[in-house]
Amino acid sequence: MPEIINRPEYLRQLIQNRDVDLVKIVTGIRRCGKSSLLDLFHQYLTESGVPDTHIIHMNLESLRYRELTDYLSFYDAISARIPAEGKTYLIFDELQTVTHWEKAIESFRLDFDVDIYITGSNAYLLSTEFSTLLSGRYVEIRMLPLSFKEFLTFYDFDKAITMEEKFQKYLQFGGMPILREYHFNEPRSSQALEGIYSTVVLRDILQRNHQADQNILQKIVRFLCSNIGSITSPNNIGNVLSNERELPDSNRKNMAGKTVDKYISMLQNAFVFYSVGRYDVKGKQLLKTLGKNYIIDLGFRNMLLGYRDTDRGHIIENIVFLELIRRDYRVYIGKIGNAEVDFVAEKPTDKRYIQVTESMQSPETRERELRPLRMIPDNYEKIVLSLDRNYINSYEGIKSLNLIDWLLDD
């Protein structure tokens, strides 16, 4: 069994929620490390003195539990194992394989002294029935592939390799933990990513959406990958794809925006893409049209399109978006007049405006990036992130930071 590698940030979140009367739900794309996290938590419980008899830990995708297909058989099997005295920790991996599992989970909460931790590889886990049944009684911990900071601790690098070269590897291979086993071997890494991607498409998307057409789904994925960080609308995507020759005639006539929208929702539910809405900074309201889409991991994009260094501006924008989500920000695209701010990032007590660009060296780029930030009338922090290494760290109060330093900063 491969060594379990620590993900301290996520483990800390689970530990902080230990014994709180909420169901802990870890969500995220397949193979991003959810099972390892539960193993780490199990290890932590054991080390903190919880006896094995008071930890029930199951991965429901294992054939060992093939009988437990619905909530009644699941409830009966687990109930029989819960000791009469003391708190029992229930840890269930890939629980979406049990139909109406939420009824069993709610029943465990009511009937026993338990603390419950579950994972799932698609957002249907948090579907309406579940949210209704457990409303206000669960906490979601969204797990992402490795951040750049984690990436540096996962791999052993030669001492001579610079931080910029390590970052280049991160842009190329992405942050799926499994790739560590291939030591940056490109063909093997690509194969591994292809396997994960196919499983996500087949199991988490097509199995759940019987009407979905795999060909159209692939077209939309490729389109979104090619247009990361570009403002698009479902109608506009539909028009572009309808004009493509490869689509079958029946689909080519008119791929409606509604159809595209439905497929993008499927991809969001399987945690492949995030869609980000636009926010009118002056009018302080969300706009209904024209968002952007970002992929969960750049390794998948490079596997699907081939690694292209020409598009670094959008690639680093994608990295900044994921990092803001990791740091618990709610993220929007900002609109101010006819200008755009890459990200408006909000927390209950904090707001910041962020522009992302590969370089601020040319006067034209500098003006383009700073102009929208200058137009914002409030006093929240305004930042430009770039790959430049220079001594200018502020333009009239607008911070200029090196992206790599920002990613490594707490």
Sequence and secondary structure as in RCSB ss.txt:
>XXXX:A:sequence
MPEIINRPEYLRQLIQNRDVDLVKIVTGIRRCGKSSLLDLFHQYLTESGVPDTHIIHMNLESLRYRELTDYLSFY
DAISARIPAEGKTYLIFDELQTVTHWEKAIESFRLDFDVDIYITGSNAYLLSTEFSTLLSGRYVEIRMLPLSFKE
FLTFYDFDKAITMEEKFQKYLQFGGMPILREYHFNEPRSSQALEGIYSTVVLRDILQRNHQADQNILQKIVRFLC
SNIGSITSPNNIGNVLSNERELPDSNRKNMAGKTVDKYISMLQNAFVFYSVGRYDVKGKQLLKTLGKNYIIDLGF
RNMLLGYRDTDRGHIIENIVFLELIRRDYRVYIGKIGNAEVDFVAEKPTDKRYIQVTESMQSPETRERELRPLRM
IPDNYEKIVLSLDRNYINSYEGIKSLNLIDWLLDD
>XXXX:A:secstr
       HHHHHHHHHTTTSSSEEEEE STTSSHHHHHHHHHHHHHHTT  GGGEEEEETTSGGGTT  BHHHHH
HHHHTTS SSS EEEEEESGGGSBTHHHHHHHHHHHS EEEEEEESSGGGG HHHHHHTTTSEEEEE  S  HHH
HHHHS   TT  HHHHHHHHHHH S GGGGGGTT HHHHHHHHHHHHHHIIIIIIITT TT  HHHHHHHHHHHH
HTTTS B HHHHHHHHHT TTS HHHHS   HHHHHHHHHHHHHTTSEEEEEEEETTTTEEEEEEEEEEES HHH
HHHHH   GGGHHHHHHHHHHHHHHHTT EEEEEEETTEEEEEEEEETTEEEEEEE S   SHHHHHHHHHHHHH
  S SEEEEEES   S  EETTEEEEEHHHHHH  
